Amino acid sequence: FECSLQGSIHESNVPLLLTRLRGLCINNETKVQTREITYKNIPYTSHTPSEVRAKYDLTAPPNNKWRLRYIGTPLLGEKTLATIRNIVDIEVSDNTLPFMEYMGYRYEFEYLLQG
């Protein structure tokens, strides 16, 4: 189960937020450095494009694998205040990036998560 929270807070509340987040997390000061590339497909119909994110952990040994995360469109008709989406994570081989383009997905952007 994964929960994602998005929002903004006033700068003066950042220390309090960090304290609360540390309280939720395991006391493990592991360094993180991940490359993430976002791809989208442009459907030929009026449906919303799907999104796939390719992730690679740069702190792992050289035999680390790429991971793909499919992020589905929001499910409609649910009587809830939260956005509900299907998300699928899989481990894939090293030829992931050319394969994504071959499947009709287009490169959108990439970023580095570090901390």
N, C-alpha and C positions, 0 to 999 in steps of 0.2 A: 504494500500500500504506500502510495506516495501522495503527498499533499504539497501544492505549490501556492505560495502567497505572493501577491503583487500589490504594490501600493507605494505611497510616499509618506514620509514623516518630516517633521520640522527638524532642522539640524541640531537643535538643543536636545532632542530626544534620542539621538543616535547612541550615546553611552548606555542609556537604559535599555534600548532594544538589544544591543550587543550583550549586555548582562543576561537578559532573558533568553536569548538564543543560546548562549553558552550553557545555561542551565538545562536546556532541552537536549543538548548534544552530549555524546560520550566524551569523557575527558581524554581526548586524543588529539595532540597537536600535529597531525600529519600534514605535510606540505602537499599542495595540490597544484598541478600544472597540466591543463587539459586544452587541447585544440578542438574547437567545435566548428563545423561547417554546416550551414543550413541550405537545403535544396527545396525547391517547390516545383510541382508540376502544374502545367497550365492545361486544364481539361478542355476538350473540344465541345463540351456541353456547357450548360449554365451552372454546373455544380461548382462548389467552392474548391479551390486548389488544395491538395494535401501537402503536408510538410514533413520532411525527413531530415533529421540532424545526424551527422556523422561525427563521432567523438573518438579522440585518441588520447590516452593518458601518456604524457611526455615524461612522467617520473618513473614509469614501469620499465622493466628490462626490454631489450630490443625485440623480443618475441611477443610483445604485446599486440593484441588484435584491435582492429577498428570495431566500434559498436554503432549500430544504427538504431535510431529511435523514431518510429513513425508516430506522428501526432495527428490524430483524427480531428475532424470538424466537430464543433460543439453539438451535443445531442439536444435536439429540440423536443419540446413537449414535456420535459421534466419539470415538475413543480417544486423547484428549489431555487434558492438565491445564488447558488454556486454554479460555475460553469463546469460541465461534465464532458470529458473527452475520452475516447479510447486511445491508449498509448501502448505501443508494443516495442520492447527492447530486444535486440538480437546481437550476437557476436558474428562478425563477418570476416572475410579474407582480405588480403592486402590490395586487391584490385577494385576496391569499393568505389573510389572516386570516378574512374572511367565507366564503371558499371552504372552508376547513378545517371550519368549523362546519356548513356545508351538507352536507359529505360525511360527517357523523356523528362527527367528532372533537370531543372536549371539551377545553377549556382546563384545564390542570393547574397550571402555574406558569410564571413567567418570571424571568430574572435578567440582570444586566449584567456582562459580562466586561470588565475594565479593567486595563490595565497597560502 
